Amino acid sequence: MLFQLPLIGLLPDWATFLIAVIDLVIRIAVVGIIPGNRRPTTAMAWLLAIFVIPTVGLLLFLMFGNFRLSRNRREQQQEVDNRVRATLASSDDVDTRFPGADWLHSAAALNRHLGSLPMVNGNNVRLIPGYEDAIAEMAEAVRSAKRFVNAEFYIMSSDDVTDKLFTALEEAAERGVEVRLLFDHIGTARIHGYRGLLHRLGASKIQWRRMLPLLPLLGHWRRPDLRNHRKILVVDGQIAFTGSLNLIERSYRNPRHRRVGRKWVELMARLEGPAVTTLNVVFATDWLSETGQLLAEQMEPPEPVGEMPAQVVPSGPAFANENNLRLFNTLIYSAQHRLSICSPYFVPDDSLLYAVTTAAQRGVDVELFVSEQGDQFLVHHAQQSYYEVLLAAGVKIYRYPKPYVLHAKHFTVDDDVAVLGSSNMDMRSFSLNMEVSLMLPGASIVAQMRRVEDMYREISLPVDLHMWRQRPLLSRYVDNVARLTATVQ
């Protein structure tokens, strides 16, 4: 029975009968309601939870079952998309032509249809694999700001590594630069030193807001595990940074991580050119959602400074489709020679798993870089549950040695295109997180990414299929149980 009441045997017959009828009605209802607009695997996981642990399962579904943002935020996103489309339709400044195969142009058309932002030419993009180097370069760019600085990161922390950047932001605001800062409420609030960060920001002239705040007493409520996972910094509309790095020291201010020497490994990109404006559109959309303020005056694109095309791809529960997943699958199915993937949390849905294994089975050289030891227990074990089928299909898996956490998120297809950003290759990033990715066609940027991949491969440990199949039964059991949770994470 759905409602397991301890005193049900003491109730009158009519009350027991009524509870049984309600129980049956709810069971019939959820079978017809839960599968709506959900993957079959996700629906089955929720139904299994409700039928096996009825009361708890139903309560969890009511709290976490809806992954869409509020109607107001979805309408704001649609309004921004419409504004962007109208502006681009009447502008002569945006050049969407670029060299490349037909399938690349098809992917760019898909991105524009889903996320509204075009492929733009005339950019210069440089990758920054060094953690502290990326923060130092962002601080240097902020120190040169004259008009505005927009910063948006999933996690922020005021510590000895990020202090130089926060100091640069404070000094810029003091000299009259408009400095705006966004951070995910829950992602940042769970970090040691959160109150100190709020105190520092409150004492400055920086305009700051929490993203997706969970403050029920102030009327801010939504599914509690939705996150804004984006990482963006824009300076004067001329320079931008994006990638996988959060604004925090490399051990995430966690004594346990420090004791074992665990540090995060990231990859950021520095951009100049018209793509900076399209990246700023994503920030402006999030700023609008949290403040109601439209930053239309910041949308003038800069002059071209290079020859590289670039396309920004936003995704998340404010969109009707899983923009990142559709792009990733499109590019992976287009691979002919080589596919290199780096993802700290590789927990694919069926479509992505088929795309990757099919690529390997049709002769593409496929390699996957992951961490030997993850920082999230369930996700890491869910990820490991896929290794056998990947290895059997011919995918080469390289595990970045512990205690480091390979947190960079990127992949390359042949010598034609590189993609990097904030998005993992798991169902959370596809459905629950607000993410931003950057698609970069061209052999020059792929060559930059190849050098990063070569560094990973040189120090990583390859996984052997035969040895993997010999791992302890308990480990296999934990992996498989964790896999069941992946569809509802």
C-alpha angles and dihedrals in degrees: 000000000000094000108052101197115183093215098042091117090061095053123101116267092250092054092049090049092049092051090049091052092049089048092053093046092052092048092050091045097051091049088060099036107042098057091057111117092345132111111262090240092053092047092049091050092053093045090049090051093049095048097043099041099018108182096035092043093052093047091049090050092051089051101040107016098092111068097176122102121238119294089248092058093045090051090049090052090050090049091053091047090052092048091050092049092048092048093049092046091057097040127094093190099077114085110192096176117108138159117262147095122305091254090059091053088048090053090049090051089050091052092049092049093050102035103020094228118120133220105261129197132215101060136140115211126183126180121227113199095173115095099209090034091061093051091047092051091049090051091050091051091050091051088060094050117127106169115016146345122203117191125181123172134160092227128025129182134173103224142132093283099045096037093094091056095046089048090052090050092050093048092048091052090048092056092052103268113141103243118188124182133188129184133173109260101219095032091056100032092063092058119098110255097033094135090051090053091051091048092051093048092045091054092052135071091245115125105227139173139179115245117229091358118203102210107137094180088059093046096259109131134142139134099319098225098055110115139190098223099174125128115202137151121180124183120195091327087282105087130032138176129202138159138095104315124113120205098256138095116278098263094048092240089285116141091205091056091047093051092058095036095247112169133169123244115209144175125215132179128216114211136193126179137043093327087072089069094050089050089050089054088065091051091046090052091054092044089052091051093052100037109017089236120131115212095203093145090066097060100087106120118232124238118277112269103177145008103259121113118219137180127196115216117195119192140172145102092310088070125074092227136043094253097182095047092050092050094047093050092047093053095042092052088051094056114116106171116007138014120182118184130185116187129152091203110036104174103141129194117232094271095054093042090053092047093053097042092043090053090054093045092054092054105268113143099241124186130176125200117204137153121273088221120023127211094227114063101206096040093047093051092044088053092051090055088071097051097088096054091044093050092045089054091053102262113147112224121201120190116209105227121260142271086045120082113218098215099163116119118206146109140193131213117208109305091308112081145010127199126195138158143102099312123110121202096249137100093258092060092044097050114010108033129072102230140174126210132184121216112203119184120197142076094255096062091041088055089054090050092046090059089055091047090049090055090052093048093048094062101027128099117238117227116233116213095217093049092045091056089055096059116122119285091236091058091050090049093052091047092052094046090050089051090061090061094052096083094056100038 
